[in-house]
Amino acid sequence: MQTIMQTNFNHADQAAQIIAMPVQRERSRALEPFADNLDHLQALEREATLLLAVAVLRRENRTGDGEDKDDACKLFPILGKDASPGSAEEMLSRTVRENRSREEVSRQQGICLNYIEFCDCWNLDQFERTVVLLLFMLYVAPDFIAVFQGSGLENHCDNGMEIGTLLAIICPDLRGQLESRRYFSINSTLMRERVLISHGHADSTTNIMDISHYLHERNVRFILGDNNHYHAAFQFIQQERSNVRLDQVILPEQQKQEIVSCVESYLAQRNNGELTELDEFFGYGTGLGMLFYGPSGTGKTMLVKALAHTFNRPLLSFNLEDMDDMPMSSDNMLRYLFREAALLGAIVFLDECDDLFGGPHNARLSRALLLEIEKSRCITILATNKPVDLDPAMERRISMKIEFELPNAELRLSMWKALLPPAVKLAADVDLKQLADRFNYSGGLIKNSILMALTVANSSDASSGEITQAMLEHAATLQAASMSDLNRLCVTHKPTQTFDSLPLSRHQREQFKGLATAWQWLSQEKTGFNLLFNCDNISTGMQAAFALAAELGMEVKVFDYARVSSVAEDNKIMDSVTQRRVHPMIAAFSSSISDQRLLLFVDYEGEVGRYIYSDQDKLTNFQYAEMLSQLRQNKGLFCLVSKNIKPGNVPVEFHQLITLNHPPEELQIQSWETNLANSSLAEDELIDLVEHYPMHIPEIEFIARQARVRAIMSGRTVPVMDDVTHVITGYRGSRSRTVLFGAARHS
């Protein structure tokens, strides 16, 4: 046995090691399977050697040189003495029949023969298979190399052959050689799929018969059974064998089964040869292209890994964002990736391909990918966090587009259960359903929450090692806080007010308690509840919304309507779950806002009332229309506090209109007395004041404070009626903006 290293050609691509294959002895076991891949290759070496012998004897028979014939018999001892072209052809025919029969038996017994698998992968016909056989043996078999070098068929001998030499060996006559030239054209399977690579380029002066062809180094190694990676490209291409099971992927069951069935059907057709017939009919690849899109952490990558594990397929991937650091062009990188996938029957996974669908700087990469997907004979899955409108050229190549939505509460509960390791100890107070209801998270954020809670539980300060409800809640709260800049847009409150503490009539208190009961029922039905509070004093409406949230045990996220309705580009913010920059209105309604929080919009300026009663404003204010669109899809509790809303014409997206009237006169009088303590106002003056100027309690507090200021400025210690009426005259109709978003403002 000898070992040599061929380095004659193409140092970048030729790196396979030459191995010696001993001459195979004649076998009487005609229909026994091959023992293994090496046993098969040794039999093929005999077949390739006989091909050379027939070609040499055929040539010498034409020249009539007896001395050359004797040399041929010495060069090919397997022929015996006095060999003739006819006897050599008979021996070759017998060897071919035996090899094909044993290959079929081996296939039936599940024995892997890489040469057969390779030829089937590229759907090669008999001529193409013979070309691959000859070039493979010239690359790896020292005895075959020695025989070829001694045959005189080609003057310059390395690990490739000229087209003329290949045609002379395979085709017995000139007609066959002329007809077979097409196998080496640039559009042939051998060249298009880079099964072969050529040395030099044909131009107007080139004799194509002198062009040398070589079997690509990666193809040589595949046939040998060496699937290790040596090329620099594979520093960026990741190959893995996944151990993720399908039952670990929490998705809507129908969606998951549709994807699995599609992949299963495709692989079955590829294995039984149905797609090979389609390849022949269409003339190019019949790969399966799929696009997974949706927010980060919704299971796209995990499902890809589970598909690879379920169908026992390698997973090949690389991040398109790394393309700038790669040592070759995007075209070559993708070519290497898809060739490897075809050889290994792998799934190609291109993650984070958001920018691939737009931008002139990615035009070349997009075209290269389109070409490889079109030619492919494998499954290609692209994933993006952004919803995309595909280019028509890409649309034609994508068989399935699957949206991965944020999970509902039921799926979130399943995720919490599935992602908790079995060995983890949970405290008695852990309520996973409560966590699933409160935190509207993707699977990725749930996993991060659990990992953070585990870190705390295993710290030196936590002696029991148990995970408590408080740990999980704290960890989950930190997930959104660490990713979102929503805090500059809203304020979160945990209200403590009760309905009984509000200056409301008994009828209105009962009305609000009814709203709380209605939401408790609607939340079980997974139905949203959109409320419109109409109050000429915005602060009173906000207090009512806070009391409703307190009654339901909910936090409140308060948004200034003027800010969320802004369309300025620089006002866009990062959505904490989808991780995309969106307009404030979209962010406010994002699923990252838990459905266990009341979403409160405060319309200080009464803009919504103007939009409701003005057709022109409705047509031009896109953010108002966007709000209504979001309300139609809303599954949580929403409240808009505005003013100047009249009954009738209220958008159907609001389920209830609640008009907050002024509190009873006795409550107003009590408030004036409290806020104007020690004043000289008589009771009949206060009654007259309330009758002429009915107000909400926050208004009374504001007017009284301003009246005291005016009295002090006038040299008095307590206000008189003139101070009060002066302030009312100056400010009646003005509304103080509650200090939630900075300094108080007046309109």
Secondary structure, 3 states (H helix, E strand, C coil): CCEEECCCCCCCCCCCEEECCCCCCCCCCCCCCCCCHHHHHHHHHHHHHHHHHHHHHHHHHHHCCHHHHHHHHHHCHHHCCCCCHHHHHHHHHHHHHHHHHHHHHHHHCCCCCHHHHHHHHCCCCHHHHHHHHHHHHHHHCHHHHHHHHHHCCCCCCCCCEEHHHHHHHHCCCHHHHHHHHHHHCCCCHHHHCCCEEEECCCCCCCCHHHCEEEECHHHHHHHHCCCCCCCHHHHCCEEECCCCCHHHCCCCHHHHHHHHHHHHHHHHHHHCCHHHHHHHHHCCCCCEEEEEECCCCCCHHHHHHHHHHHCCCCEEECCHHHHHHCCCCHHHHHHHHHHHHHHHCCEEEECCCHHHHCCHHHHHHHHHHHHHHHHCCCEEEEEECCCCCCCHHHHHHCCEEEECCCCCHHHHHHHHHHHCCCCCCECCCCCHHHHHHHCCCCHHHHHHHHHHHHHHHCCCCCCCCCECHHHHHHHHHHHHHHHCCHHHCEEEECCCCCHHHCCCCHHHHHHHHHHHHHHHHHHHCCCCEEEEEECCCHHHHHHHHHHHHHHHCCEEEEEEHHHHCCCCHHHCEECCCCCCEECHHHHHCCCCCCCCEEEEEECCCCHHHHHHHCHHHHHHCHHHHHHHHHHHHCCCEEEEEECCCCCCCCCCCCCEEEECCCCCHHHHHHHHHHHCCCCCCCHHHHHHHHHHCCCCHHHHHHHHHHHHHHHHHCCCCCCCHHHHHHHHHHHCCCCECCCCCCCCCEC
